[in-house]
Amino acid sequence: MRWVIWLLMIFAAATLAALFGVENQYSVVFYMKENSYQISFNFFVIAAILILVAGYLLARLLANLLNLPSATRRWRDLRRERHGNTELNEAILQYLAGRYSRTVKSANKAIKAYEKNRSRREKIDGTVEFGVVAHLMAAAGANRLKDKETYTEQMNLALKLAEKSRLSDAPDGVRLQQAQWLIENREPQAARAAIGKLDPGVARRIATLQMQLKIDRMEGAPLAALHTARMLIKHKAYEPQKAEQIISDLASQVLDSATDLPQLKDLWEKLDAKERKLPAVIAHAAWKYAQYHDAATACSLIATCWSDINTLPENIRTPLLITLDLAMSGADESWLKRIEQTHNQAPEDPMLTYLAGRVCEQHQILGRAQMLLDQIVRNEQLSAALRQRALLALAKMAEDSNETEKAAAYYKEAALLFNA
């Protein structure tokens, strides 16, 4: 395209050179009443061009003079806008640097610049959004300074101004930030009220649900927190391993809220089928059932994950084995084979050896029980707690066999291990 323009300019220059570079015999005559004036055609063309240029420049000068007041106002508005932007940027940086008093001061200066710059075009030119951010920064600094009055005032102004914004997400953004600060200030009820004012679509967003989860936990509502966590996992807010840990923790808290056996059973049924299959949840539920003396249910729960007992993480495996020991009275004859098979897979595991002895004792296989428990008692490298458990089991067996002296010796040896 450029070469076409240059070509036209060359043609125009050639035409002008041909017009003025040679002697021109033409002339222009002006008749005014009885007089006439004759000038050369070349002079006429040059004079016409100069008059047009001068007229154009004069018109531009006159227009600029007439627009001078409005141009001055625009320049002042632009200067105030730049000043406001500078103050707002300083407020943000000072907040990040932990200078909260200076944050409030800079934000207030930005707000003043905003108030001076408000116009009928504020819904179009972004002035409203600037004011919302300025009020939010003032509220943020006041919140950190625990200035409740200033914080409330600035937050209300930000909310009121956000309703005028051309951005539909502005009010929701302000309310979400308000809820976040209320959570940090340990005000769960006020935070829940702020979230309750959001549109249903916004309330289902991951950021909102994460706040809701914090509020549920803060209020000590594990069942509600578990419901919120399920929604977050549905939205894929967590990696699978992290999601399983969160669900396990919350499900355990739900079970901990039970005050009796019927309530425990009711809460267990409220868990999802997938949640009831998690080993960590099973271990906690079995322990709770054992606490409420429902040994049979505890053993049946442990049986659901017993096939993987040797591959489970130690923080889950150990509580399961200890719970099985506490609920041994509910272990039926199937546990004899189950524990024996597991013990054969890991014969060096002292806890499995102990449980094998305990289940043999439970089903009156006393000779094998004596042998297995003696292995635990005589191994001084094992923990004192496990050896105490074995000694107490041996003492009970001796009492059941009316061997009083032998039982007393076992009790004495177990008592000495308390100081070990």
C-alpha positions as CSV (number, residue, x, y, z in Angstrom):
1,M,0.0,0.0,0.0
2,R,2.9,2.4,0.8
3,W,4.4,2.1,-2.7
4,V,1.0,3.1,-4.2
5,I,0.9,6.3,-2.1
6,W,4.5,7.1,-3.0
7,L,3.7,6.7,-6.7
8,L,0.8,9.1,-6.4
9,M,2.9,11.6,-4.7
10,I,5.5,11.4,-7.4
11,F,2.9,11.9,-10.1
12,A,1.5,15.0,-8.2
13,A,5.0,16.4,-7.9
14,A,5.6,15.9,-11.6
15,T,2.3,17.6,-12.4
16,L,3.2,20.7,-10.2
17,A,6.6,20.9,-11.7
18,A,5.2,20.8,-15.2
19,L,2.6,23.4,-14.2
20,F,4.9,26.0,-12.6
21,G,8.3,25.1,-14.1
22,V,7.5,26.4,-17.6
23,E,6.2,29.7,-18.8
24,N,2.4,29.8,-18.4
25,Q,0.5,32.0,-20.9
26,Y,-2.8,31.8,-19.0
27,S,-4.1,34.5,-16.7
28,V,-7.0,35.2,-14.3
29,V,-9.1,38.4,-14.6
30,F,-11.2,39.7,-11.8
31,Y,-14.0,42.2,-12.8
32,M,-15.1,44.5,-10.0
33,K,-17.7,47.1,-11.3
34,E,-15.9,49.2,-13.9
35,N,-12.4,48.0,-13.0
36,S,-10.7,44.7,-13.9
37,Y,-7.6,43.1,-12.4
38,Q,-5.5,40.6,-14.2
39,I,-3.0,38.2,-12.5
40,S,-1.1,35.3,-13.8
41,F,-2.6,31.8,-13.4
42,N,0.4,30.6,-11.4
43,F,0.2,33.4,-8.9
44,F,-3.6,32.7,-8.5
45,V,-3.0,29.1,-7.7
46,I,-0.3,29.9,-5.2
47,A,-2.4,32.6,-3.5
48,A,-5.5,30.3,-3.4
49,I,-3.4,27.6,-1.7
50,L,-2.0,30.0,0.9
51,I,-5.5,31.4,1.6
52,L,-6.9,27.9,2.2
53,V,-4.0,27.0,4.5
54,A,-4.3,30.3,6.4
55,G,-8.1,29.8,6.8
56,Y,-7.6,26.3,8.0
57,L,-5.0,27.4,10.6
58,L,-7.2,30.2,11.7
59,A,-10.2,27.9,12.2
60,R,-8.1,25.5,14.2
61,L,-6.8,28.3,16.4
62,L,-10.3,29.6,17.0
63,A,-11.6,26.1,17.8
64,N,-8.7,25.5,20.3
65,L,-9.5,28.9,22.0
66,L,-13.1,27.9,22.3
67,N,-12.2,24.4,23.7
68,L,-9.6,25.8,26.1
69,P,-11.8,25.7,29.3
70,S,-12.9,22.1,28.6
71,A,-9.4,21.0,27.8
72,T,-8.2,22.6,31.0
73,R,-10.9,20.6,33.0
74,R,-9.8,17.4,31.2
75,W,-6.2,18.1,32.1
76,R,-7.1,18.6,35.7
77,D,-9.2,15.5,35.8
78,L,-6.4,13.5,34.2
79,R,-3.9,14.9,36.8
80,R,-6.2,14.0,39.7
81,E,-6.8,10.5,38.2
82,R,-3.0,9.9,38.0
83,H,-2.6,11.2,41.5
84,G,-5.4,8.8,42.7
85,N,-3.8,5.9,40.8
86,T,-0.5,6.6,42.4
87,E,-2.0,6.8,45.9
88,L,-4.0,3.6,45.3
89,N,-0.9,1.7,44.1
90,E,1.0,2.9,47.2
91,A,-1.9,1.7,49.4
92,I,-1.7,-1.7,47.9
93,L,2.1,-2.0,48.2
94,Q,2.0,-0.7,51.8
95,Y,-0.6,-3.2,52.7
96,L,1.5,-6.0,51.3
97,A,4.5,-4.6,53.3
98,G,2.5,-4.6,56.5
99,R,2.3,-0.8,56.9
100,Y,-1.4,-0.7,57.7
101,S,-1.6,2.9,59.0
102,R,0.0,4.2,55.8
103,T,-2.4,1.9,53.8
104,V,-5.4,3.7,55.3
105,K,-3.8,7.2,54.7
106,S,-3.0,6.4,51.0
107,A,-6.4,4.8,50.4
108,N,-8.1,7.9,51.9
109,K,-6.1,10.2,49.5
110,A,-7.2,8.0,46.6
111,I,-10.8,8.2,47.8
112,K,-10.6,12.0,47.8
113,A,-9.2,12.0,44.3
114,Y,-12.1,9.7,43.3
115,E,-14.7,12.0,44.9
116,K,-13.3,15.0,42.9
117,N,-13.3,13.0,39.7
118,R,-16.8,11.6,39.8
119,S,-18.9,12.4,36.8
120,R,-21.9,11.3,34.8
121,R,-19.6,9.0,32.9
122,E,-18.5,7.1,36.0
123,K,-20.3,3.9,35.0
124,I,-18.4,3.9,31.7
125,D,-14.9,5.1,32.4
126,G,-14.1,2.8,35.4
127,T,-14.3,5.5,38.1
128,V,-16.7,3.3,40.2
129,E,-14.3,0.4,40.1
130,F,-11.5,2.6,41.2
131,G,-13.6,3.8,44.2
132,V,-14.6,0.3,45.1
133,V,-10.9,-0.8,45.3
134,A,-9.9,2.3,47.2
135,H,-12.6,1.8,49.8
136,L,-11.6,-1.9,50.1
137,M,-8.0,-1.0,50.7
138,A,-9.0,1.4,53.4
139,A,-11.2,-1.3,55.0
140,A,-8.3,-3.8,54.7
141,G,-5.9,-1.5,56.6
142,A,-8.5,-0.7,59.2
143,N,-9.3,-4.4,59.7
144,R,-5.6,-5.2,60.4
145,L,-5.5,-2.3,62.8
146,K,-8.7,-3.6,64.6
147,D,-10.3,-0.2,63.9
148,K,-13.9,-1.6,63.8
149,E,-15.6,1.7,63.2
150,T,-13.5,2.7,60.2
151,Y,-13.6,-0.9,58.8
152,T,-17.4,-1.0,58.9
153,E,-17.8,2.4,57.4
154,Q,-15.4,1.7,54.5
155,M,-16.8,-1.7,53.8
156,N,-20.4,-0.3,53.7
157,L,-19.2,2.4,51.2
158,A,-17.5,-0.3,49.1
159,L,-20.6,-2.4,49.0
160,K,-22.8,0.6,48.2
161,L,-20.5,1.7,45.4
162,A,-20.1,-1.8,44.0
163,E,-23.8,-1.9,43.2
164,K,-23.3,0.9,40.7
165,S,-20.4,-0.9,39.0
166,R,-20.7,-2.0,35.3
167,L,-19.1,-5.3,36.4
168,S,-21.7,-7.7,37.7
169,D,-19.1,-9.5,39.8
170,A,-18.2,-6.4,41.8
171,P,-20.7,-6.8,44.6
172,D,-20.0,-10.5,45.0
173,G,-16.3,-9.8,45.1
174,V,-16.7,-7.3,47.9
175,R,-18.9,-9.7,49.9
176,L,-16.5,-12.6,49.4
177,Q,-13.6,-10.4,50.7
178,Q,-15.8,-9.3,53.6
179,A,-16.5,-12.9,54.4
180,Q,-12.8,-13.8,54.3
181,W,-11.9,-11.0,56.8
182,L,-14.7,-12.1,59.1
183,I,-13.4,-15.6,59.0
184,E,-9.9,-14.4,59.9
185,N,-11.5,-12.4,62.8
186,R,-13.2,-15.5,64.1
187,E,-16.7,-14.2,63.4
188,P,-18.3,-17.3,61.7
189,Q,-22.0,-16.1,62.1
190,A,-21.3,-12.7,60.4
191,A,-19.2,-14.5,57.7
192,R,-22.1,-16.9,57.1
193,A,-24.5,-14.0,56.8
194,A,-22.2,-12.3,54.2
195,I,-22.0,-15.5,52.1
196,G,-25.8,-15.9,52.4
197,K,-26.3,-12.7,50.5
198,L,-24.5,-14.1,47.4
199,D,-26.3,-15.3,44.4
200,P,-26.7,-19.1,44.2
201,G,-24.2,-19.4,41.4
202,V,-21.6,-17.5,43.3
203,A,-22.3,-19.5,46.5
204,R,-21.4,-22.7,44.6
205,R,-18.0,-21.5,43.5
206,I,-14.9,-23.1,44.9
207,A,-13.7,-20.0,46.7
208,T,-17.0,-19.6,48.4
209,L,-17.3,-23.3,49.3
210,Q,-13.8,-23.2,50.9
211,M,-14.9,-20.3,53.0
212,Q,-18.0,-22.2,53.9
213,L,-15.9,-25.2,55.0
214,K,-13.8,-23.0,57.3
215,I,-17.0,-21.5,58.8
216,D,-18.5,-25.0,59.4
217,R,-15.3,-26.1,61.1
218,M,-15.1,-22.9,63.2
219,E,-18.7,-23.4,64.4
220,G,-18.0,-27.0,65.3
221,A,-20.5,-28.5,62.7
222,P,-18.6,-31.5,61.3
223,L,-21.6,-32.9,59.5
224,A,-22.2,-29.6,57.6
225,A,-18.4,-29.4,57.0
226,L,-18.5,-32.9,55.5
227,H,-21.4,-31.9,53.2
228,T,-19.4,-28.8,52.0
229,A,-16.3,-30.9,51.5
230,R,-18.2,-33.3,49.3
231,M,-19.2,-30.4,47.1
232,L,-15.6,-29.2,46.9
233,I,-14.5,-32.6,45.9
234,K,-17.2,-32.8,43.3
235,H,-15.8,-29.5,41.8
236,K,-12.3,-31.2,41.9
237,A,-11.0,-28.6,44.3
238,Y,-8.5,-31.1,45.8
239,E,-6.2,-33.8,44.6
240,P,-7.5,-37.3,45.3
241,Q,-5.1,-38.0,48.1
242,K,-5.8,-34.6,49.8
243,A,-9.5,-35.1,49.3
244,E,-9.4,-38.5,51.0
245,Q,-7.5,-37.1,54.0
246,I,-10.1,-34.2,54.4
247,I,-13.0,-36.6,54.2
248,S,-11.4,-39.0,56.6
249,D,-10.7,-36.2,59.1
250,L,-14.2,-34.8,58.9
251,A,-15.9,-38.2,59.0
252,S,-13.9,-39.0,62.2
253,Q,-15.1,-35.7,63.7
254,V,-18.7,-36.5,62.8
255,L,-18.3,-39.8,64.7
256,D,-16.6,-38.1,67.6
257,S,-19.8,-36.0,68.1
258,A,-21.8,-39.1,69.1
259,T,-22.6,-39.2,72.8
260,D,-24.1,-42.7,72.9
261,L,-24.3,-45.9,70.8
262,P,-27.6,-45.1,69.0
263,Q,-26.4,-41.7,67.9
264,L,-23.1,-43.3,66.8
265,K,-25.0,-45.8,64.6
266,D,-27.2,-43.0,63.2
267,L,-24.1,-40.8,62.3
268,W,-22.4,-43.8,60.7
269,E,-25.4,-44.4,58.4
270,K,-25.3,-40.7,57.4
271,L,-21.8,-41.2,55.9
272,D,-21.7,-42.0,52.2
273,A,-20.9,-45.6,51.1
274,K,-17.5,-44.5,49.8
275,E,-16.7,-42.8,53.1
276,R,-17.6,-45.9,55.0
277,K,-15.0,-47.8,53.0
278,L,-12.0,-45.5,53.9
279,P,-9.6,-47.4,56.2
280,A,-9.0,-44.3,58.4
281,V,-12.8,-43.9,58.9
282,I,-13.2,-47.6,59.6
283,A,-10.5,-47.5,62.2
284,H,-12.1,-44.5,64.0
285,A,-15.6,-46.0,63.8
286,A,-14.4,-49.3,65.2
287,W,-12.6,-47.6,68.0
288,K,-15.8,-45.6,68.9
289,Y,-17.9,-48.8,68.8
290,A,-15.4,-50.5,71.1
291,Q,-15.7,-47.5,73.5
292,Y,-19.4,-48.0,73.6
293,H,-18.9,-51.7,74.3
294,D,-20.3,-52.9,70.9
295,A,-17.3,-55.2,70.3
296,A,-19.1,-57.3,67.6
297,T,-19.8,-54.3,65.4
298,A,-16.2,-53.1,65.9
299,C,-14.8,-56.4,64.8
300,S,-17.1,-56.6,61.8
301,L,-15.9,-53.1,60.7
302,I,-12.3,-54.1,61.1
303,A,-13.0,-57.3,59.0
304,T,-13.9,-55.1,56.0
305,C,-10.4,-53.9,55.6
306,W,-8.4,-56.7,57.2
307,S,-7.3,-58.2,53.9
308,D,-5.1,-55.0,53.4
309,I,-3.9,-54.7,57.0
310,N,-0.3,-55.3,56.2
311,T,-0.2,-52.7,53.4
312,L,-2.0,-49.9,55.2
313,P,-0.1,-46.8,56.5
314,E,1.2,-47.2,60.0
315,N,-1.0,-44.4,61.3
316,I,-4.1,-46.4,60.3
317,R,-2.8,-49.9,60.8
318,T,-1.7,-49.5,64.4
319,P,-5.1,-48.0,65.6
320,L,-6.9,-50.9,63.8
321,L,-4.8,-53.5,65.6
322,I,-5.2,-51.8,69.0
323,T,-9.0,-51.5,68.5
324,L,-9.2,-55.2,67.6
325,D,-7.4,-56.0,70.9
326,L,-10.0,-53.8,72.8
327,A,-12.9,-55.5,71.0
328,M,-11.5,-59.1,71.1
329,S,-14.6,-60.2,73.0
330,G,-16.6,-59.7,69.8
331,A,-14.3,-61.7,67.6
332,D,-16.0,-64.8,66.4
333,E,-14.3,-68.1,65.2
334,S,-13.7,-66.6,61.7
335,W,-11.1,-64.4,63.3
336,L,-9.0,-67.4,64.2
337,K,-8.3,-68.2,60.6
338,R,-8.1,-64.5,59.6
339,I,-5.5,-63.5,62.1
340,E,-3.5,-66.8,61.7
341,Q,-3.2,-66.2,57.9
342,T,-2.1,-62.6,58.4
343,H,0.4,-63.6,61.1
344,N,1.9,-66.2,58.7
345,Q,2.4,-63.5,56.2
346,A,4.3,-61.4,58.7
347,P,5.5,-63.7,61.5
348,E,8.0,-61.1,62.8
349,D,5.3,-58.6,63.5
350,P,4.9,-58.5,67.3
351,M,1.5,-57.0,67.3
352,L,0.1,-59.7,65.1
353,T,1.8,-62.3,67.3
354,Y,0.1,-60.7,70.3
355,L,-3.3,-60.7,68.6
356,A,-2.9,-64.3,67.5
357,G,-2.3,-65.2,71.1
358,R,-5.3,-63.1,72.2
359,V,-7.7,-64.7,69.7
360,C,-6.5,-68.1,70.8
361,E,-7.2,-67.2,74.4
362,Q,-10.6,-65.9,73.4
363,H,-11.5,-69.3,71.9
364,Q,-9.9,-71.4,74.6
365,I,-6.9,-72.6,72.6
366,L,-4.8,-72.0,75.7
367,G,-1.6,-73.8,74.9
368,R,-1.0,-71.9,71.7
369,A,-2.1,-68.6,73.3
370,Q,0.4,-69.2,76.2
371,M,3.2,-69.9,73.6
372,L,2.5,-66.8,71.5
373,L,2.1,-64.4,74.5
374,D,5.3,-65.7,76.1
375,Q,7.1,-64.7,72.9
376,I,6.0,-61.1,73.4
377,V,6.8,-61.1,77.1
378,R,10.3,-62.4,76.8
379,N,11.3,-60.1,74.0
380,E,12.7,-57.1,75.9
381,Q,13.3,-55.2,72.6
382,L,9.5,-54.7,72.3
383,S,7.7,-51.7,73.8
384,A,6.7,-51.8,77.4
385,A,3.1,-51.2,76.5
386,L,2.8,-54.3,74.3
387,R,4.6,-56.5,76.9
388,Q,2.2,-55.2,79.6
389,R,-0.8,-56.2,77.4
390,A,0.7,-59.7,77.0
391,L,1.4,-60.0,80.7
392,L,-2.2,-59.0,81.6
393,A,-3.6,-61.5,79.1
394,L,-1.4,-64.2,80.7
395,A,-2.5,-63.1,84.1
396,K,-6.2,-63.4,83.1
397,M,-5.6,-66.9,81.7
398,A,-3.9,-67.9,84.9
399,E,-6.8,-66.6,87.0
400,D,-9.3,-68.5,84.8
401,S,-7.3,-71.6,85.5
402,N,-7.2,-70.9,89.3
403,E,-3.4,-70.4,89.2
404,T,-3.4,-67.6,91.7
405,E,0.3,-67.4,92.4
406,K,1.1,-67.4,88.7
407,A,-1.4,-64.7,88.0
408,A,0.0,-62.6,90.8
409,A,3.5,-62.9,89.3
410,Y,2.3,-61.8,85.9
411,Y,0.5,-58.8,87.5
412,K,3.6,-57.8,89.4
413,E,5.8,-58.0,86.3
414,A,3.3,-55.9,84.4
415,A,3.3,-53.3,87.2
416,L,7.1,-53.1,87.1
417,L,6.9,-52.2,83.4
418,F,5.1,-48.9,84.2
419,N,8.4,-47.4,85.3
420,A,10.3,-48.9,82.4
